[in-house]
């Protein structure tokens, strides 16, 4: 799904990793200090035990040394608790930082993010993968502590007797090769596992979005099977991870006891020659175990591999550059919109192909065309929810790319076919925008969108929580229209925002919407002939190209244009519009 070069993704992954470690900051440093102290205490304990044993065997006073051993054990328990707290908080802060970074970037990418990665896969990355990537600081600090144990064990063996360290070091390269192979194989397996998880999440998100269709078709079992179809692949990837870890542990278990036996055998010989005491042999046996502590290393390497693979999946999203913004402001104007040689592609397919279109300021243009003609993408490009691959879009003579972001969002208002009602209350949902609309503006906009009556009938009126406001499709569209009306702007773009309204409500809203307004341009994505007939001009989009621009009546002479609306629908609607116009004229 990612079309960015591997080098860009890798560079982004390294930047994310550095950012995560910086977020750990003080906590990681404290965790390293705690881990190092715990390792030092763990290395001190065998020496204390060995010396205490020698004193006991010699029947010498050993109470003080027994107390020291007990104190070290208590210290290890305390340090272990501190390490757990520090690791948890460091991971939580790193995860929160990653989610903020990625969420902001996804929102900046806009519709392109979901088109490229899919909503479900994005959620899986932002939730599951971010949590795994956030464990990197704790895993790295723990790995440093885990490495200090074997290194310190070898040094301690050398201090007891150089021959003990020499015996161990003879087999150390084998352990190093095992760990290297484990880290390499684990990274590949974890990446496959996380990729399949993303596919399942994507399928689940699609099913949740279409749950009514699934139930109406009695296709629950079939959809469940579709969602879970990748489970065997997920199982194979999971089993591969366990096999890799199992093989590494088995090989380590094979090599480590041999090294321990070798160390103990040499220690026994040195004991027989009176070069070591019984306590030294006990200490040597414990240090040999610490030196061969591959189990801890395997666990931490596995955690780092999972974090690294998760960071790579986040980097795929982060490497996709968000659109930049300029610093220019709009001159005085009434919203003249121009598209020049605009070409836009999605999924390797050219959806808009060299579109040239001009919408005079203060007028209403309806864009019509068959399904797949590129109408919704044209609406996205016109207000810069998406950038064209080629060509330029300008508003009142200023290219949209050159506008400052606040200036652009204040100038362009949108209403959609399926508006997302964001905010705590209904009033919040209407006021939602670049700047919060005042309560008076919210109510005025609701009246213009013919939403005021049904909002006042809600349990708490405008203060009703959005989650407690049962809205039909038409009512949701009216709230979306109210939100667009509340924020003004010189360009209003409606992407089929009237499709769920009943005929009477649509008629009233359209009259309000299309009333003469020299200060605002309106671009309507229309599927109904009645909407097209009321617009000043109509742009007929066909296979990504503007086939013709004219009034609805002029274009109606073309059979293929009539076919866009279905047999007879456009003609009936057109007659209705002419009858309305005549009635209003007679009334005046």
FENTA-V619350 format. One record per residue. N is the residue number from 1. RES is the residue in one small letter. PHI is phi in whole degrees, -180 to 180 (* if undefined). PSI is psi as a letter, one per 30 degrees, with the letter a starting at -180 (NA if undefined). D_FIRST is the distance of its C-alpha to the first C-alpha in Angstrom with 1 decimal. Layout:
[[N & RES & PHI & PSI & D_FIRST] [N & RES & PHI & PSI & D_FIRST]]
//
This chain:
[[1 & x & * & f & 0.0] [2 & x & -95 & k & 3.8] [3 & x & -103 & g & 6.4] [4 & x & -75 & l & 9.2] [5 & x & -62 & l & 11.8] [6 & x & -59 & e & 12.4] [7 & x & -64 & e & 15.8] [8 & x & -66 & e & 14.7] [9 & x & -65 & e & 12.6] [10 & x & -63 & e & 15.7] [11 & x & -63 & e & 18.1] [12 & x & -65 & e & 16.6] [13 & x & -61 & e & 16.7] [14 & x & -65 & e & 20.3] [15 & x & -65 & e & 21.2] [16 & x & -63 & e & 20.0] [17 & x & -62 & e & 22.0] [18 & x & -64 & e & 25.0] [19 & x & -63 & e & 24.7] [20 & x & -63 & e & 24.7] [21 & x & -66 & e & 27.7] [22 & x & -65 & e & 29.5] [23 & x & -64 & e & 29.1] [24 & x & -62 & e & 30.8] [25 & x & 40 & c & 33.5] [26 & x & -62 & e & 36.9] [27 & x & -64 & e & 35.9] [28 & x & -65 & e & 34.2] [29 & x & -62 & e & 37.4] [30 & x & -65 & e & 39.5] [31 & x & -65 & e & 37.5] [32 & x & -62 & e & 38.0] [33 & x & -63 & e & 41.7] [34 & x & -64 & e & 42.0] [35 & x & -63 & e & 40.3] [36 & x & -65 & e & 42.4] [37 & x & -63 & e & 45.5] [38 & x & -63 & e & 44.8] [39 & x & -65 & e & 44.3] [40 & x & -62 & e & 47.6] [41 & x & -65 & e & 49.3] [42 & x & -65 & e & 47.9] [43 & x & -74 & f & 49.3] [44 & x & -74 & e & 52.6] [45 & x & -61 & e & 53.2] [46 & x & -59 & e & 53.9] [47 & x & -63 & e & 56.4] [48 & x & -65 & e & 58.1] [49 & x & -63 & e & 58.2] [50 & x & -63 & e & 59.7] [51 & x & -65 & e & 62.3] [52 & x & -63 & e & 63.2] [53 & x & -63 & e & 63.6] [54 & x & -60 & e & 66.0] [55 & x & -65 & e & 68.0] [56 & x & -65 & e & 68.3] [57 & x & -65 & e & 69.4] [58 & x & -86 & g & 71.9] [59 & x & 56 & h & 73.1] [60 & x & -95 & l & 72.5] [61 & x & -58 & k & 71.5] [62 & x & -134 & g & 67.7] [63 & x & -60 & e & 67.3] [64 & x & -63 & e & 65.8] [65 & x & -73 & e & 63.2] [66 & x & -63 & e & 62.4] [67 & x & -62 & e & 61.8] [68 & x & -63 & e & 59.5] [69 & x & -62 & e & 57.5] [70 & x & -63 & e & 57.2] [71 & x & -64 & e & 56.2] [72 & x & -66 & e & 53.4] [73 & x & -62 & e & 52.1] [74 & x & -64 & e & 52.2] [75 & x & -62 & e & 50.5] [76 & x & -61 & e & 47.6] [77 & x & -65 & e & 47.2] [78 & x & -64 & e & 47.2] [79 & x & -65 & e & 44.7] [80 & x & -64 & e & 42.4] [81 & x & -64 & e & 42.4] [82 & x & -62 & e & 41.8] [83 & x & -63 & e & 38.9] [84 & x & -63 & e & 37.3] [85 & x & -66 & e & 37.9] [86 & x & -64 & e & 36.6] [87 & x & -64 & e & 33.5] [88 & x & -63 & e & 32.7] [89 & x & -69 & e & 33.3] [90 & x & -63 & e & 31.4] [91 & x & -63 & e & 28.3] [92 & x & -64 & e & 28.7] [93 & x & -66 & e & 29.0] [94 & x & -65 & e & 26.0] [95 & x & -64 & e & 23.8] [96 & x & -61 & e & 25.2] [97 & x & -64 & e & 24.6] [98 & x & -61 & e & 20.9] [99 & x & -66 & e & 20.5] [100 & x & -63 & e & 22.5] [101 & x & -62 & e & 20.4] [102 & x & -73 & e & 17.0] [103 & x & -63 & e & 18.5] [104 & x & -61 & e & 20.1] [105 & x & -70 & e & 17.1] [106 & x & -62 & e & 15.1] [107 & x & -66 & e & 18.2] [108 & x & -69 & e & 18.6] [109 & x & -67 & e & 15.2] [110 & x & 74 & b & 16.4] [111 & x & -58 & f & 14.8] [112 & x & -63 & e & 12.0] [113 & x & -65 & e & 10.6] [114 & x & -70 & e & 10.8] [115 & x & -66 & e & 9.6] [116 & x & -86 & e & 6.2] [117 & x & -108 & f & 6.1] [118 & x & 90 & k & 9.1] [119 & x & -62 & e & 12.6] [120 & x & -64 & e & 13.2] [121 & x & -66 & e & 10.4] [122 & x & -62 & e & 11.5] [123 & x & -63 & e & 15.0] [124 & x & -61 & e & 14.5] [125 & x & -69 & e & 13.3] [126 & x & -73 & f & 16.2] [127 & x & -100 & d & 18.7] [128 & x & -70 & e & 18.4] [129 & x & -68 & e & 16.5] [130 & x & -64 & e & 18.6] [131 & x & -65 & e & 21.6] [132 & x & -70 & e & 20.9] [133 & x & -65 & e & 20.2] [134 & x & -70 & f & 23.4] [135 & x & -80 & f & 25.5] [136 & x & -58 & e & 25.2] [137 & x & -59 & e & 28.5] [138 & x & -65 & e & 30.5] [139 & x & -66 & e & 29.1] [140 & x & -67 & e & 29.9] [141 & x & -63 & e & 33.3] [142 & x & -66 & e & 34.0] [143 & x & -66 & e & 33.0] [144 & x & -61 & e & 35.5] [145 & x & -65 & e & 38.1] [146 & x & -66 & e & 37.3] [147 & x & -72 & e & 37.7] [148 & x & -64 & e & 40.9] [149 & x & -62 & e & 42.4] [150 & x & -61 & e & 42.4] [151 & x & -64 & e & 43.3] [152 & x & -64 & e & 46.1] [153 & x & -62 & e & 47.2] [154 & x & -65 & e & 47.6] [155 & x & -62 & e & 49.6] [156 & x & -65 & e & 51.8] [157 & x & -61 & e & 52.5] [158 & x & -65 & e & 53.5] [159 & x & -70 & e & 55.8] [160 & x & -68 & e & 57.5] [161 & x & -166 & k & 57.9] [162 & x & -57 & f & 56.1] [163 & x & -64 & e & 56.3] [164 & x & -65 & e & 54.1] [165 & x & -66 & e & 51.3] [166 & x & -63 & e & 51.7] [167 & x & -61 & e & 51.4] [168 & x & -67 & e & 48.2] [169 & x & -63 & f & 46.6] [170 & x & -63 & e & 47.4] [171 & x & -102 & f & 44.7] [172 & x & -61 & e & 42.2] [173 & x & -57 & e & 40.1] [174 & x & -64 & e & 39.3] [175 & x & -62 & e & 37.9] [176 & x & -62 & e & 35.9] [177 & x & -64 & e & 34.3] [178 & x & -62 & e & 33.5] [179 & x & -66 & e & 31.8] [180 & x & -64 & e & 29.8] [181 & x & -64 & e & 28.5] [182 & x & -63 & e & 27.8] [183 & x & -62 & e & 25.7] [184 & x & -65 & e & 23.6] [185 & x & -68 & e & 23.1] [186 & x & -65 & e & 22.5] [187 & x & -59 & e & 19.6] [188 & x & -65 & e & 17.7] [189 & x & -65 & e & 18.8] [190 & x & -65 & e & 17.9] [191 & x & -60 & e & 14.3] [192 & x & -63 & e & 14.0] [193 & x & -61 & e & 16.0] [194 & x & -68 & e & 14.0] [195 & x & -65 & e & 10.7] [196 & x & -67 & e & 12.8] [197 & x & -57 & e & 14.4] [198 & x & -63 & e & 11.3] [199 & x & -65 & e & 11.0] [200 & x & -64 & e & 14.7] [201 & x & -62 & e & 14.7] [202 & x & -63 & e & 12.4] [203 & x & -64 & e & 14.8] [204 & x & -67 & e & 17.7] [205 & x & -62 & e & 17.0] [206 & x & -62 & e & 16.9] [207 & x & -67 & e & 20.1] [208 & x & -64 & e & 21.8] [209 & x & -65 & f & 21.1] [210 & x & -111 & h & 22.7] [211 & x & -63 & e & 25.4] [212 & x & -67 & e & 28.3] [213 & x & -64 & e & 27.0] [214 & x & -64 & e & 26.5] [215 & x & -67 & e & 30.0] [216 & x & -63 & e & 31.6] [217 & x & -91 & g & 30.3] [218 & x & 52 & h & 31.4] [219 & x & -111 & g & 28.0] [220 & x & -60 & e & 27.7] [221 & x & -67 & e & 28.0] [222 & x & -66 & e & 25.6] [223 & x & -69 & e & 22.9] [224 & x & -60 & e & 23.7] [225 & x & -65 & e & 23.2] [226 & x & -66 & e & 19.8] [227 & x & -63 & e & 18.6] [228 & x & -91 & g & 20.2] [229 & x & -56 & e & 19.2] [230 & x & -75 & f & 16.9] [231 & x & -57 & e & 20.0] [232 & x & -59 & e & 21.4] [233 & x & -66 & e & 18.3] [234 & x & -64 & e & 18.4] [235 & x & -63 & e & 22.1] [236 & x & -63 & e & 21.8] [237 & x & -65 & e & 19.6] [238 & x & -65 & e & 22.1] [239 & x & -65 & e & 25.0] [240 & x & -62 & e & 23.6] [241 & x & -61 & e & 23.7] [242 & x & -67 & e & 27.2] [243 & x & -65 & e & 28.3] [244 & x & -61 & e & 27.3] [245 & x & -67 & e & 29.0] [246 & x & -65 & e & 31.9] [247 & x & -63 & e & 32.4] [248 & x & -63 & e & 32.4] [249 & x & -65 & e & 34.9] [250 & x & -64 & e & 37.0] [251 & x & -66 & e & 37.3] [252 & x & -64 & e & 38.1] [253 & x & -64 & e & 40.7] [254 & x & -72 & e & 42.2] [255 & x & -78 & e & 42.5] [256 & x & -59 & e & 43.4] [257 & x & -62 & e & 46.6] [258 & x & -63 & e & 47.8] [259 & x & -67 & e & 47.6] [260 & x & -61 & e & 49.3] [261 & x & -63 & e & 52.0] [262 & x & -63 & e & 52.5] [263 & x & -64 & e & 52.9] [264 & x & -66 & e & 55.3] [265 & x & -63 & e & 57.3] [266 & x & -65 & e & 57.9] [267 & x & -62 & e & 58.7] [268 & x & -64 & e & 61.2] [269 & x & -62 & e & 62.8] [270 & x & -68 & e & 63.1] [271 & x & -65 & e & 64.5] [272 & x & -64 & e & 67.1] [273 & x & -90 & g & 68.1] [274 & x & 64 & g & 68.4] [275 & x & -89 & f & 65.7] [276 & x & -128 & l & 63.7] [277 & x & -95 & l & 64.8] [278 & x & -62 & e & 63.6] [279 & x & -63 & e & 61.6] [280 & x & -63 & e & 59.9] [281 & x & -64 & e & 58.9] [282 & x & -61 & e & 57.5] [283 & x & -62 & e & 55.6] [284 & x & -63 & e & 54.4] [285 & x & -64 & e & 53.0] [286 & x & -71 & e & 51.0] [287 & x & -69 & e & 49.7] [288 & x & -65 & e & 48.7] [289 & x & -64 & e & 46.6] [290 & x & -64 & e & 45.0] [291 & x & -67 & f & 44.4] [292 & x & -100 & g & 42.6] [293 & x & -73 & i & 40.6] [294 & x & -73 & f & 37.4] [295 & x & -58 & e & 36.5] [296 & x & -64 & e & 35.9] [297 & x & -64 & e & 33.9] [298 & x & -61 & e & 31.7] [299 & x & -63 & e & 31.0] [300 & x & -71 & e & 30.2] [301 & x & -64 & e & 28.0] [302 & x & -63 & e & 26.0] [303 & x & -64 & e & 25.6] [304 & x & -65 & e & 24.5] [305 & x & -64 & e & 22.0] [306 & x & -64 & e & 20.5] [307 & x & -65 & e & 20.6] [308 & x & -67 & e & 19.1] [309 & x & -64 & e & 16.1] [310 & x & -66 & e & 15.7] [311 & x & -62 & e & 16.2] [312 & x & -62 & e & 13.4] [313 & x & -69 & e & 10.9] [314 & x & -68 & e & 12.8] [315 & x & -66 & e & 12.7] [316 & x & -59 & e & 9.0] [317 & x & -75 & e & 9.9] [318 & x & -67 & f & 13.3] [319 & x & -73 & f & 12.6] [320 & x & -76 & j & 11.4] [321 & x & -68 & k & 15.1] [322 & x & -76 & l & 16.8] [323 & x & -63 & k & 19.2] [324 & x & -88 & l & 22.6] [325 & x & -129 & l & 25.9] [326 & x & -91 & a & 29.3] [327 & x & -126 & g & 32.7] [328 & x & -75 & l & 34.6] [329 & x & -111 & l & 36.3] [330 & x & -80 & k & 37.0] [331 & x & -76 & l & 40.5] [332 & x & -56 & k & 42.7] [333 & x & -179 & l & 41.5] [334 & x & -117 & g & 40.8] [335 & x & 91 & h & 37.1] [336 & x & -68 & k & 37.0] [337 & x & -109 & k & 33.4] [338 & x & -132 & k & 32.3] [339 & x & -116 & k & 29.2] [340 & x & -121 & j & 29.6] [341 & x & 51 & h & 27.6] [342 & x & -81 & k & 24.5] [343 & x & -125 & k & 21.4] [344 & x & -137 & k & 18.1] [345 & x & -120 & k & 14.9] [346 & x & -140 & k & 12.2] [347 & x & 60 & h & 9.5] [348 & x & 79 & g & 11.4] [349 & x & -113 & k & 14.6] [350 & x & -79 & j & 17.5] [351 & x & -92 & e & 18.6] [352 & x & -114 & k & 21.4] [353 & x & -127 & j & 23.3] [354 & x & 63 & h & 25.9] [355 & x & -78 & k & 27.2] [356 & x & -116 & k & 30.6] [357 & x & -154 & k & 32.1] [358 & x & -127 & k & 34.8] [359 & x & -115 & j & 35.8] [360 & x & -59 & k & 39.3] [361 & x & -61 & k & 39.8] [362 & x & 80 & g & 41.3] [363 & x & -112 & l & 40.4] [364 & x & -118 & k & 38.1] [365 & x & -117 & k & 35.7] [366 & x & -98 & k & 34.1] [367 & x & -106 & k & 31.0] [368 & x & -124 & l & 31.1] [369 & x & 167 & l & 29.2] [370 & x & -69 & l & 27.9] [371 & x & -59 & k & 24.8] [372 & x & 88 & g & 21.7] [373 & x & -75 & f & 23.9] [374 & x & 107 & g & 21.9] [375 & x & -64 & e & 24.3] [376 & x & -66 & e & 22.2] [377 & x & -67 & e & 20.0] [378 & x & -61 & e & 23.3] [379 & x & -64 & e & 24.5] [380 & x & -63 & e & 21.6] [381 & x & -67 & e & 22.2] [382 & x & -63 & e & 26.0] [383 & x & -109 & g & 26.0] [384 & x & 61 & h & 23.1] [385 & x & -76 & f & 20.8] [386 & x & -145 & l & 18.4] [387 & x & -100 & k & 19.2] [388 & x & -71 & l & 19.6] [389 & x & -73 & f & 18.1] [390 & x & -143 & l & 21.8] [391 & x & 91 & a & 25.1] [392 & x & -145 & k & 26.7] [393 & x & -120 & k & 27.7] [394 & x & -133 & l & 30.9] [395 & x & -125 & j & 33.1] [396 & x & 51 & h & 36.8] [397 & x & 84 & f & 36.2] [398 & x & -107 & k & 33.9] [399 & x & -58 & k & 30.2] [400 & x & -60 & e & 28.0] [401 & x & -63 & f & 26.2] [402 & x & -88 & f & 29.6] [403 & x & -78 & k & 30.5] [404 & x & -64 & k & 30.7] [405 & x & -59 & e & 28.3] [406 & x & -60 & e & 31.3] [407 & x & -63 & e & 33.0] [408 & x & -63 & e & 30.0] [409 & x & -72 & f & 29.6] [410 & x & -74 & f & 33.3] [411 & x & -84 & f & 33.6] [412 & x & -118 & k & 30.9] [413 & x & -119 & k & 31.0] [414 & x & -124 & k & 28.7] [415 & x & -137 & k & 29.3] [416 & x & -119 & l & 26.8] [417 & x & -64 & e & 27.1] [418 & x & -123 & i & 26.0] [419 & x & -68 & k & 27.0] [420 & x & -89 & k & 26.0] [421 & x & -92 & j & 29.4] [422 & x & -103 & k & 29.0] [423 & x & 128 & l & 32.0] [424 & x & -78 & e & 34.7] [425 & x & -115 & l & 37.1] [426 & x & -62 & e & 37.2] [427 & x & -63 & e & 38.7] [428 & x & -60 & e & 35.9] [429 & x & -63 & e & 33.4] [430 & x & -76 & e & 35.4] [431 & x & -77 & f & 36.0] [432 & x & -60 & k & 32.4] [433 & x & 176 & a & 31.5] [434 & x & -60 & e & 31.7] [435 & x & -133 & k & 35.3] [436 & x & -66 & k & 36.8] [437 & x & -74 & k & 39.0] [438 & x & -72 & l & 42.6] [439 & x & -55 & e & 43.9] [440 & x & -65 & e & 46.0] [441 & x & -67 & e & 43.1] [442 & x & -63 & e & 41.1] [443 & x & -70 & e & 44.0] [444 & x & -63 & e & 44.7] [445 & x & -65 & e & 41.1] [446 & x & -64 & e & 41.2] [447 & x & -66 & e & 44.4] [448 & x & -64 & e & 43.0] [449 & x & -89 & g & 40.0] [450 & x & 56 & h & 42.6] [451 & x & -110 & f & 41.1] [452 & x & -61 & e & 44.1] [453 & x & -62 & e & 46.1] [454 & x & -74 & f & 43.6] [455 & x & -67 & e & 42.5] [456 & x & -67 & f & 46.2] [457 & x & -82 & f & 46.5] [458 & x & -68 & l & 44.0] [459 & x & -51 & e & 45.6] [460 & x & -119 & g & 45.4] [461 & x & 60 & b & 44.7] [462 & x & -69 & f & 42.4] [463 & x & -88 & g & 42.4] [464 & x & -67 & k & 40.9] [465 & x & -58 & k & 37.7] [466 & x & -58 & e & 34.7] [467 & x & -69 & f & 34.0] [468 & x & -103 & g & 37.6] [469 & x & -105 & j & 37.5] [470 & x & -73 & j & 36.9] [471 & x & -114 & k & 35.6] [472 & x & -75 & l & 35.2] [473 & x & -61 & e & 32.5] [474 & x & -67 & e & 35.2] [475 & x & -67 & e & 36.3] [476 & x & -63 & e & 32.9] [477 & x & -64 & e & 32.5] [478 & x & -67 & e & 35.9] [479 & x & -66 & e & 35.0] [480 & x & -64 & e & 31.9] [481 & x & -65 & e & 34.3] [482 & x & -60 & e & 36.8] [483 & x & -61 & e & 34.2] [484 & x & -66 & e & 33.6] [485 & x & -65 & e & 37.4] [486 & x & -67 & f & 38.1] [487 & x & -108 & g & 36.2] [488 & x & 57 & b & 37.7] [489 & x & 92 & l & 36.1] [490 & x & -96 & f & 36.9] [491 & x & -135 & k & 33.9] [492 & x & -113 & k & 33.1] [493 & x & -116 & k & 30.0] [494 & x & -115 & j & 30.1] [495 & x & -95 & i & 27.1] [496 & x & 54 & h & 29.0] [497 & x & -81 & g & 30.6] [498 & x & -115 & g & 33.7] [499 & x & -66 & f & 32.4] [500 & x & -98 & g & 33.6] [501 & x & -84 & k & 37.0] [502 & x & -72 & l & 40.2] [503 & x & -61 & e & 42.1] [504 & x & -66 & e & 44.7] [505 & x & -63 & e & 42.4] [506 & x & -59 & e & 40.2] [507 & x & -60 & e & 43.4] [508 & x & -66 & e & 44.6] [509 & x & -67 & e & 41.3] [510 & x & -64 & e & 40.8] [511 & x & -61 & e & 44.4] [512 & x & -66 & e & 43.7] [513 & x & -66 & e & 40.3] [514 & x & -99 & g & 41.8] [515 & x & -61 & k & 45.1] [516 & x & -52 & k & 46.0] [517 & x & -147 & i & 44.3] [518 & x & -64 & f & 44.7] [519 & x & -96 & g & 42.7] [520 & x & -140 & k & 39.4] [521 & x & -99 & k & 37.2] [522 & x & -124 & k & 35.3] [523 & x & -116 & j & 32.3] [524 & x & -114 & k & 32.0] [525 & x & -87 & j & 29.3] [526 & x & -117 & k & 31.8] [527 & x & -114 & f & 31.8] [528 & x & -103 & k & 35.5] [529 & x & -65 & e & 38.2] [530 & x & -62 & e & 40.4] [531 & x & -67 & e & 38.0] [532 & x & -62 & e & 37.6] [533 & x & -67 & f & 41.4] [534 & x & -85 & f & 42.1] [535 & x & -75 & l & 39.9] [536 & x & -66 & e & 41.6] [537 & x & -140 & l & 39.3] [538 & x & -128 & k & 36.5] [539 & x & -104 & k & 33.5] [540 & x & -95 & j & 32.6] [541 & x & -97 & k & 29.0] [542 & x & -139 & j & 28.3] [543 & x & 54 & h & 25.1] [544 & x & 83 & g & 23.9] [545 & x & -122 & l & 27.3] [546 & x & -81 & j & 30.4] [547 & x & -79 & e & 32.8] [548 & x & -164 & l & 35.8] [549 & x & -131 & k & 37.0] [550 & x & -179 & a & 40.2] [551 & x & -77 & l & 41.9] [552 & x & -59 & e & 41.1] [553 & x & -65 & e & 44.5] [554 & x & -66 & e & 44.1] [555 & x & -73 & f & 40.8] [556 & x & -61 & f & 42.1] [557 & x & -68 & f & 44.2] [558 & x & -87 & k & 41.2] [559 & x & -58 & e & 40.6] [560 & x & -69 & e & 36.9] [561 & x & -69 & e & 36.7] [562 & x & -62 & e & 38.7] [563 & x & -66 & f & 36.4] [564 & x & -61 & e & 33.5] [565 & x & -96 & f & 35.5] [566 & x & 92 & l & 36.7] [567 & x & -62 & k & 40.2] [568 & x & 82 & f & 42.9] [569 & x & -64 & e & 40.8] [570 & x & -64 & e & 40.8] [571 & x & -65 & e & 44.5] [572 & x & -61 & e & 45.5] [573 & x & -62 & e & 43.6] [574 & x & -63 & e & 45.1] [575 & x & -64 & e & 48.5] [576 & x & -60 & e & 48.0] [577 & x & -65 & e & 47.0] [578 & x & -66 & e & 50.1] [579 & x & -64 & e & 52.3] [580 & x & -60 & e & 51.0] [581 & x & -61 & e & 51.7] [582 & x & -66 & e & 55.2] [583 & x & -63 & e & 56.0] [584 & x & -63 & e & 55.0] [585 & x & -65 & e & 57.0] [586 & x & -65 & e & 60.0] [587 & x & -64 & e & 59.7] [588 & x & -74 & NA & 59.9]]
//
